[in-house]
Amino acid sequence: MRSQIGYNLKPSSELASAALASDLSLGGGYLVNMSVTRSFQTSESRFTLNLKKRLGAYALRVGVTYSTLGEVLLGMQFFTAIGKDPRGNWMFDALPLAGTGSVSARVFVDKNMNGVYDDGDEPVKNAGFLVNDGSHQIKTDASGMAFLSRLPVKQNTDIALNPSTLEDPQWTAAGQGMRILPRPGKVAQIYFPVIVTSNLDGLVFLTSKGAKRGVGDVQLELLDENVNIVAMVKSASDGYYIFFGVKPGNYLLRISPDQLKKFELKGTEARKVTALSDGSYLNSIDFFLTPQNEPAEAPPAEKPKN
C-alpha cells in the first residue's frame, strides 16, 4: 500500500491532490496494481487497474484507466531483451541484459579427466551455481548448459558449482570454481567438469593373546602422492571406517602414527590404494593392531578389490 498527497504553497496554500495505490503479487512474476487519484483542483478522480508480468522471456503490462470526466484509457506495453549465447542459443529475458555481464556455463562428467568437454563426457542437468557464495536460481538444462545473466559488471565475481544440487552423491566438482570480471554486454564461456568419486572402507582389529575384536576411535589418515593428509576418519565401535568422496588418484592409507605411539600399539603397514575415475568402491581394506610387547600377527590374505 502506498499513499501520496500533493500540496500547493503558491500562489495560494491548498491541497492539490491525493493518491492511494496497492500492489498484489499473484506469484510467477505477475503483479496486480490498483490506484485511485483525486485532483481537488479539477474535481477529477482517476481509477487505474494494471496487470504486469515481470519475469520470464518477456515483460507485459496491460491496464485500464477510468476518469470521472468521462475518459477511458486502455494501454499495453511489451518488452523483451534479446541476447546471443556464444554456444548458439538465443536468449530472451523480461529484464534488460545489455548493461550487465553474463556467463554461458557447461557442466559435464569429465570421464577422461582432461577438463574439456569431448566425446564420451556426460552432460549434467539440474546443476546449480554459487555466485559470490550465494545460490543462483538458474540450473542447467538436459544438455548441461546454463545461461547466468545480470551479473555485476567491472567487479570480480566468484562462480562455483553448488555441490548440493548434484544428483549423484558420488559426483563432485573437479575444481573450486573460478573468478571472472564480467563486462557489459559480454558473455564469458566457462566449463565446470565434474568427477566421480569413490568410497573407501574397511575394519580395524585389535589382536591380543590370540583374540581379535574390532576397535573403535582409531584415527586413519589418507595421504596423497605428495604425502599430504587429505582426509581423516575414526573407526566406529565395531572397528568399521569409511572415507566418502575420494577423488581419483593414488593414495597412501595408514593408521595415525601419533596414535600408535600414544597407545603403544603396532600394526599393519601403510597401504597403497588407487581410486579409479569410474567411481568403483574400495572395499575391505583392514588393519590389525597389536600391543607393542606382543608379536604382530600376520593379517589374512587381502580380499579382491572391486
C-alpha positions as a Markdown table, in Angstrom:
| # | Residue | x | y | z |
|---|---|---|---|---|
| 1 | Met | 0.0 | 0.0 | 0.0 |
| 2 | Arg | 1.2 | 3.5 | -0.9 |
| 3 | Ser | -0.2 | 6.9 | -0.5 |
| 4 | Gln | 0.7 | 10.4 | -1.7 |
| 5 | Ile | -0.5 | 13.9 | -1.1 |
| 6 | Gly | 0.1 | 17.0 | -3.3 |
| 7 | Tyr | 0.0 | 20.4 | -1.6 |
| 8 | Asn | 0.5 | 23.8 | -3.3 |
| 9 | Leu | 2.3 | 26.6 | -1.5 |
| 10 | Lys | 2.0 | 29.4 | -4.1 |
| 11 | Pro | 0.2 | 31.3 | -5.2 |
| 12 | Ser | -2.2 | 30.0 | -2.5 |
| 13 | Ser | -1.8 | 27.3 | 0.0 |
| 14 | Glu | -4.2 | 24.4 | -0.8 |
| 15 | Leu | -4.4 | 20.7 | -1.0 |
| 16 | Ala | -3.9 | 19.8 | -4.7 |
| 17 | Ser | -4.2 | 16.0 | -5.0 |
| 18 | Ala | -4.2 | 12.7 | -3.1 |
| 19 | Ala | -3.5 | 9.2 | -4.3 |
| 20 | Leu | -3.7 | 5.7 | -2.9 |
| 21 | Ala | -2.2 | 2.6 | -4.6 |
| 22 | Ser | -1.9 | -1.1 | -3.8 |
| 23 | Asp | 0.2 | -3.9 | -5.3 |
| 24 | Leu | -0.9 | -7.6 | -5.1 |
| 25 | Ser | 1.6 | -10.3 | -6.1 |
| 26 | Leu | 0.0 | -13.3 | -7.8 |
| 27 | Gly | 3.2 | -15.4 | -8.0 |
| 28 | Gly | 5.1 | -16.4 | -11.0 |
| 29 | Gly | 6.2 | -12.9 | -11.7 |
| 30 | Tyr | 2.7 | -11.5 | -12.1 |
| 31 | Leu | 1.6 | -8.3 | -10.2 |
| 32 | Val | -1.7 | -6.5 | -10.0 |
| 33 | Asn | -1.6 | -2.8 | -9.4 |
| 34 | Met | -4.6 | -0.7 | -8.4 |
| 35 | Ser | -4.7 | 3.1 | -7.8 |
| 36 | Val | -7.1 | 5.9 | -7.1 |
| 37 | Thr | -6.0 | 9.5 | -7.7 |
| 38 | Arg | -8.1 | 12.6 | -6.8 |
| 39 | Ser | -7.4 | 16.1 | -8.2 |
| 40 | Phe | -9.0 | 18.7 | -5.9 |
| 41 | Gln | -8.3 | 21.5 | -8.4 |
| 42 | Thr | -10.3 | 19.9 | -11.3 |
| 43 | Ser | -12.6 | 17.7 | -9.2 |
| 44 | Glu | -11.4 | 14.7 | -11.2 |
| 45 | Ser | -10.9 | 11.2 | -9.9 |
| 46 | Arg | -8.9 | 8.5 | -11.8 |
| 47 | Phe | -9.2 | 4.8 | -11.2 |
| 48 | Thr | -6.5 | 2.6 | -12.6 |
| 49 | Leu | -6.0 | -1.2 | -12.8 |
| 50 | Asn | -2.9 | -2.8 | -14.2 |
| 51 | Leu | -1.7 | -6.4 | -14.7 |
| 52 | Lys | 2.1 | -6.8 | -15.0 |
| 53 | Lys | 4.2 | -9.8 | -16.0 |
| 54 | Arg | 7.8 | -9.1 | -14.8 |
| 55 | Leu | 9.7 | -12.4 | -15.2 |
| 56 | Gly | 10.4 | -14.9 | -17.9 |
| 57 | Ala | 11.2 | -14.4 | -21.5 |
| 58 | Tyr | 9.2 | -11.1 | -21.8 |
| 59 | Ala | 7.5 | -8.4 | -19.7 |
| 60 | Leu | 4.0 | -7.3 | -20.4 |
| 61 | Arg | 1.7 | -4.6 | -18.8 |
| 62 | Val | -2.0 | -4.3 | -19.6 |
| 63 | Gly | -4.0 | -1.6 | -18.0 |
| 64 | Val | -7.2 | 0.4 | -18.0 |
| 65 | Thr | -7.9 | 3.9 | -16.5 |
| 66 | Tyr | -11.3 | 5.5 | -16.0 |
| 67 | Ser | -11.7 | 9.2 | -15.3 |
| 68 | Thr | -14.8 | 10.7 | -13.7 |
| 69 | Leu | -14.6 | 13.3 | -16.5 |
| 70 | Gly | -15.7 | 10.6 | -18.9 |
| 71 | Glu | -12.3 | 9.5 | -20.3 |
| 72 | Val | -11.4 | 5.8 | -20.6 |
| 73 | Leu | -7.8 | 4.8 | -21.4 |
| 74 | Leu | -6.6 | 1.3 | -22.5 |
| 75 | Gly | -2.9 | 0.6 | -22.6 |
| 76 | Met | -0.5 | -2.3 | -23.3 |
| 77 | Gln | 3.3 | -2.4 | -23.1 |
| 78 | Phe | 5.5 | -5.2 | -24.3 |
| 79 | Phe | 9.3 | -5.6 | -23.6 |
| 80 | Thr | 11.9 | -8.3 | -24.2 |
| 81 | Ala | 15.7 | -8.3 | -24.1 |
| 82 | Ile | 17.5 | -10.4 | -26.7 |
| 83 | Gly | 20.9 | -11.9 | -26.2 |
| 84 | Lys | 23.1 | -14.4 | -28.0 |
| 85 | Asp | 24.8 | -17.3 | -26.2 |
| 86 | Pro | 28.2 | -17.9 | -27.9 |
| 87 | Arg | 27.4 | -21.6 | -28.0 |
| 88 | Gly | 24.5 | -21.0 | -30.4 |
| 89 | Asn | 21.3 | -20.3 | -28.4 |
| 90 | Trp | 19.3 | -17.1 | -28.5 |
| 91 | Met | 18.2 | -15.8 | -25.0 |
| 92 | Phe | 15.0 | -13.8 | -24.3 |
| 93 | Asp | 14.5 | -12.0 | -20.9 |
| 94 | Ala | 11.9 | -9.8 | -19.3 |
| 95 | Leu | 14.7 | -7.6 | -17.9 |
| 96 | Pro | 17.5 | -5.7 | -19.7 |
| 97 | Leu | 20.7 | -7.6 | -20.5 |
| 98 | Ala | 23.0 | -5.2 | -22.3 |
| 99 | Gly | 24.2 | -3.3 | -19.2 |
| 100 | Thr | 25.1 | -6.4 | -17.2 |
| 101 | Gly | 27.6 | -9.3 | -17.5 |
| 102 | Ser | 26.6 | -12.9 | -18.4 |
| 103 | Val | 28.1 | -16.4 | -18.3 |
| 104 | Ser | 27.5 | -19.4 | -20.5 |
| 105 | Ala | 28.2 | -22.4 | -18.3 |
| 106 | Arg | 28.5 | -26.1 | -19.3 |
| 107 | Val | 28.6 | -28.8 | -16.6 |
| 108 | Phe | 29.6 | -32.3 | -17.5 |
| 109 | Val | 31.0 | -35.5 | -16.1 |
| 110 | Asp | 34.6 | -35.5 | -17.2 |
| 111 | Lys | 35.2 | -39.2 | -17.7 |
| 112 | Asn | 38.7 | -38.9 | -19.1 |
| 113 | Met | 39.6 | -36.1 | -16.6 |
| 114 | Asn | 41.1 | -33.7 | -19.2 |
| 115 | Gly | 39.0 | -30.7 | -18.2 |
| 116 | Val | 37.5 | -30.4 | -21.7 |
| 117 | Tyr | 34.0 | -31.4 | -22.8 |
| 118 | Asp | 34.6 | -34.0 | -25.5 |
| 119 | Asp | 33.3 | -37.3 | -26.9 |
| 120 | Gly | 32.1 | -39.7 | -24.1 |
| 121 | Asp | 31.6 | -37.0 | -21.5 |
| 122 | Glu | 28.1 | -36.9 | -19.9 |
| 123 | Pro | 26.1 | -33.6 | -19.6 |
| 124 | Val | 24.8 | -32.9 | -16.0 |
| 125 | Lys | 21.3 | -31.5 | -15.8 |
| 126 | Asn | 19.8 | -29.6 | -12.9 |
| 127 | Ala | 23.1 | -28.4 | -11.6 |
| 128 | Gly | 23.1 | -25.1 | -9.7 |
| 129 | Phe | 25.7 | -22.5 | -9.1 |
| 130 | Leu | 27.1 | -20.3 | -6.3 |
| 131 | Val | 27.7 | -16.7 | -7.3 |
| 132 | Asn | 29.8 | -14.8 | -4.7 |
| 133 | Asp | 28.9 | -17.6 | -2.2 |
| 134 | Gly | 25.1 | -17.1 | -2.8 |
| 135 | Ser | 22.8 | -19.6 | -4.6 |
| 136 | His | 21.8 | -18.6 | -8.2 |
| 137 | Gln | 18.3 | -19.5 | -9.3 |
| 138 | Ile | 19.4 | -20.8 | -12.8 |
| 139 | Lys | 20.1 | -24.5 | -13.3 |
| 140 | Thr | 21.5 | -26.5 | -16.2 |
| 141 | Asp | 19.2 | -28.0 | -18.8 |
| 142 | Ala | 19.3 | -31.5 | -20.2 |
| 143 | Ser | 22.4 | -30.6 | -22.3 |
| 144 | Gly | 24.3 | -29.4 | -19.2 |
| 145 | Met | 24.0 | -25.8 | -20.3 |
| 146 | Ala | 23.0 | -22.7 | -18.2 |
| 147 | Phe | 23.0 | -19.0 | -19.0 |
| 148 | Leu | 23.7 | -16.8 | -16.0 |
| 149 | Ser | 22.7 | -13.2 | -16.7 |
| 150 | Arg | 22.6 | -9.9 | -14.9 |
| 151 | Leu | 26.0 | -10.4 | -13.2 |
| 152 | Pro | 27.6 | -7.2 | -11.6 |
| 153 | Val | 30.0 | -5.6 | -14.1 |
| 154 | Lys | 33.6 | -4.4 | -13.7 |
| 155 | Gln | 34.0 | -6.2 | -10.3 |
| 156 | Asn | 35.4 | -9.6 | -9.5 |
| 157 | Thr | 32.7 | -12.3 | -9.4 |
| 158 | Asp | 33.3 | -15.8 | -7.9 |
| 159 | Ile | 31.3 | -18.6 | -9.6 |
| 160 | Ala | 31.3 | -22.3 | -8.5 |
| 161 | Leu | 29.1 | -25.3 | -8.7 |
| 162 | Asn | 26.6 | -25.8 | -5.9 |
| 163 | Pro | 27.5 | -29.3 | -4.6 |
| 164 | Ser | 24.1 | -29.8 | -3.0 |
| 165 | Thr | 22.4 | -29.7 | -6.5 |
| 166 | Leu | 24.4 | -32.6 | -8.0 |
| 167 | Glu | 22.0 | -35.5 | -8.3 |
| 168 | Asp | 24.6 | -38.3 | -7.9 |
| 169 | Pro | 26.2 | -38.4 | -4.4 |
| 170 | Gln | 29.4 | -39.7 | -5.9 |
| 171 | Trp | 29.8 | -36.6 | -8.1 |
| 172 | Thr | 31.9 | -33.7 | -7.1 |
| 173 | Ala | 33.3 | -30.6 | -8.8 |
| 174 | Ala | 36.8 | -31.1 | -10.2 |
| 175 | Gly | 37.8 | -27.6 | -9.1 |
| 176 | Gln | 36.9 | -25.0 | -6.5 |
| 177 | Gly | 35.3 | -22.6 | -9.1 |
| 178 | Met | 36.7 | -19.5 | -10.7 |
| 179 | Arg | 36.8 | -15.7 | -10.5 |
| 180 | Ile | 35.8 | -13.7 | -13.5 |
| 181 | Leu | 35.4 | -10.0 | -14.4 |
| 182 | Pro | 32.0 | -9.6 | -16.1 |
| 183 | Arg | 31.8 | -6.8 | -18.7 |
| 184 | Pro | 28.6 | -5.1 | -20.1 |
| 185 | Gly | 27.1 | -7.0 | -23.0 |
| 186 | Lys | 29.8 | -9.7 | -23.0 |
| 187 | Val | 29.2 | -13.4 | -22.4 |
| 188 | Ala | 32.0 | -15.5 | -20.8 |
| 189 | Gln | 32.2 | -19.2 | -21.6 |
| 190 | Ile | 33.0 | -21.4 | -18.6 |
| 191 | Tyr | 33.3 | -25.2 | -18.2 |
| 192 | Phe | 32.6 | -26.9 | -14.9 |
| 193 | Pro | 33.9 | -30.5 | -15.1 |
| 194 | Val | 32.5 | -33.0 | -12.6 |
| 195 | Ile | 34.4 | -36.1 | -11.5 |
| 196 | Val | 33.2 | -39.4 | -10.0 |
| 197 | Thr | 34.5 | -40.1 | -6.5 |
| 198 | Ser | 34.9 | -43.4 | -4.7 |
| 199 | Asn | 34.2 | -44.7 | -1.2 |
| 200 | Leu | 36.9 | -46.5 | 0.8 |
| 201 | Asp | 36.1 | -48.7 | 3.7 |
| 202 | Gly | 37.4 | -51.5 | 6.0 |
| 203 | Leu | 37.8 | -52.6 | 9.6 |
| 204 | Val | 40.4 | -52.0 | 12.3 |
| 205 | Phe | 41.1 | -55.0 | 14.6 |
| 206 | Leu | 42.9 | -55.3 | 17.8 |
| 207 | Thr | 44.6 | -58.7 | 18.2 |
| 208 | Ser | 46.0 | -59.7 | 21.6 |
| 209 | Lys | 46.8 | -63.2 | 23.0 |
| 210 | Gly | 45.1 | -64.9 | 20.2 |
| 211 | Ala | 41.8 | -62.9 | 20.4 |
| 212 | Lys | 40.6 | -60.5 | 17.8 |
| 213 | Arg | 38.0 | -57.8 | 18.0 |
| 214 | Gly | 37.0 | -54.6 | 16.2 |
| 215 | Val | 38.3 | -51.5 | 17.9 |
| 216 | Gly | 36.8 | -48.0 | 17.7 |
| 217 | Asp | 38.1 | -44.5 | 17.9 |
| 218 | Val | 41.1 | -45.3 | 15.8 |
| 219 | Gln | 42.2 | -42.5 | 13.6 |
| 220 | Leu | 43.0 | -43.3 | 9.9 |
| 221 | Glu | 44.7 | -40.9 | 7.5 |
| 222 | Leu | 44.6 | -40.8 | 3.7 |
| 223 | Leu | 47.6 | -39.2 | 2.1 |
| 224 | Asp | 48.1 | -38.0 | -1.5 |
| 225 | Glu | 51.1 | -38.6 | -3.7 |
| 226 | Asn | 52.9 | -35.7 | -2.1 |
| 227 | Val | 52.4 | -37.3 | 1.4 |
| 228 | Asn | 49.9 | -34.6 | 2.4 |
| 229 | Ile | 46.9 | -35.6 | 4.6 |
| 230 | Val | 43.8 | -35.1 | 2.5 |
| 231 | Ala | 41.2 | -36.8 | 4.8 |
| 232 | Met | 40.9 | -38.3 | 8.3 |
| 233 | Val | 38.3 | -40.5 | 9.8 |
| 234 | Lys | 37.9 | -42.5 | 13.1 |
| 235 | Ser | 36.7 | -46.1 | 13.3 |
| 236 | Ala | 33.3 | -46.9 | 14.8 |
| 237 | Ser | 32.8 | -49.0 | 17.9 |
| 238 | Asp | 32.9 | -52.2 | 15.9 |
| 239 | Gly | 36.1 | -51.1 | 14.0 |
| 240 | Tyr | 34.4 | -50.1 | 10.8 |
| 241 | Tyr | 35.6 | -47.0 | 9.0 |
| 242 | Ile | 34.7 | -45.3 | 5.7 |
| 243 | Phe | 36.1 | -42.5 | 3.6 |
| 244 | Phe | 33.5 | -40.7 | 1.4 |
| 245 | Gly | 34.2 | -38.8 | -1.7 |
| 246 | Val | 37.7 | -39.9 | -2.5 |
| 247 | Lys | 38.8 | -38.3 | -5.8 |
| 248 | Pro | 40.5 | -40.4 | -8.5 |
| 249 | Gly | 44.2 | -40.8 | -7.8 |
| 250 | Asn | 46.9 | -42.8 | -5.9 |
| 251 | Tyr | 46.9 | -42.6 | -2.1 |
| 252 | Leu | 48.6 | -44.0 | 1.0 |
| 253 | Leu | 46.2 | -45.2 | 3.8 |
| 254 | Arg | 47.6 | -45.6 | 7.3 |
| 255 | Ile | 46.8 | -45.6 | 11.0 |
| 256 | Ser | 47.8 | -42.3 | 12.6 |
| 257 | Pro | 51.5 | -42.7 | 13.7 |
| 258 | Asp | 50.9 | -40.4 | 16.7 |
| 259 | Gln | 48.0 | -42.5 | 17.9 |
| 260 | Leu | 50.1 | -45.7 | 17.6 |
| 261 | Lys | 52.8 | -44.1 | 19.6 |
| 262 | Lys | 50.4 | -42.7 | 22.2 |
| 263 | Phe | 48.7 | -46.1 | 22.9 |
| 264 | Glu | 51.9 | -48.2 | 22.4 |
| 265 | Leu | 50.5 | -50.1 | 19.5 |
| 266 | Lys | 51.9 | -51.5 | 16.3 |
| 267 | Gly | 50.1 | -52.8 | 13.3 |
| 268 | Thr | 49.6 | -53.2 | 9.6 |
| 269 | Glu | 51.9 | -51.1 | 7.4 |
| 270 | Ala | 50.5 | -48.2 | 5.4 |
| 271 | Arg | 48.6 | -49.4 | 2.3 |
| 272 | Lys | 48.7 | -48.1 | -1.2 |
| 273 | Val | 45.3 | -47.6 | -2.7 |
| 274 | Thr | 44.1 | -46.3 | -6.1 |
| 275 | Ala | 40.8 | -44.6 | -6.6 |
| 276 | Leu | 39.6 | -45.0 | -10.2 |
| 277 | Ser | 37.7 | -42.5 | -12.3 |
| 278 | Asp | 34.7 | -44.8 | -12.7 |
| 279 | Gly | 33.8 | -44.4 | -9.0 |
| 280 | Ser | 34.3 | -48.1 | -8.1 |
| 281 | Tyr | 34.4 | -48.8 | -4.4 |
| 282 | Leu | 37.5 | -49.8 | -2.5 |
| 283 | Asn | 36.2 | -52.4 | 0.0 |
| 284 | Ser | 37.6 | -54.3 | 3.0 |
| 285 | Ile | 41.0 | -52.6 | 3.5 |
| 286 | Asp | 41.5 | -53.9 | 7.0 |
| 287 | Phe | 44.1 | -53.1 | 9.6 |
| 288 | Phe | 45.4 | -55.2 | 12.5 |
| 289 | Leu | 46.8 | -53.7 | 15.7 |
| 290 | Thr | 48.7 | -55.4 | 18.5 |
| 291 | Pro | 50.3 | -54.1 | 21.7 |
| 292 | Gln | 54.0 | -53.2 | 21.4 |
| 293 | Asn | 55.1 | -56.0 | 23.7 |
| 294 | Glu | 53.4 | -58.7 | 21.6 |
| 295 | Pro | 54.5 | -60.1 | 18.3 |
| 296 | Ala | 52.4 | -58.8 | 15.4 |
| 297 | Glu | 50.1 | -61.3 | 13.8 |
| 298 | Ala | 50.2 | -61.6 | 10.1 |
| 299 | Pro | 47.0 | -60.3 | 8.6 |
| 300 | Pro | 44.9 | -62.7 | 6.4 |
| 301 | Ala | 45.2 | -62.5 | 2.7 |
| 302 | Glu | 43.6 | -59.5 | 1.1 |
| 303 | Lys | 40.2 | -59.8 | -0.5 |
| 304 | Pro | 40.0 | -58.8 | -4.2 |
| 305 | Lys | 39.2 | -55.1 | -4.6 |
| 306 | Asn | 36.2 | -54.1 | -6.7 |
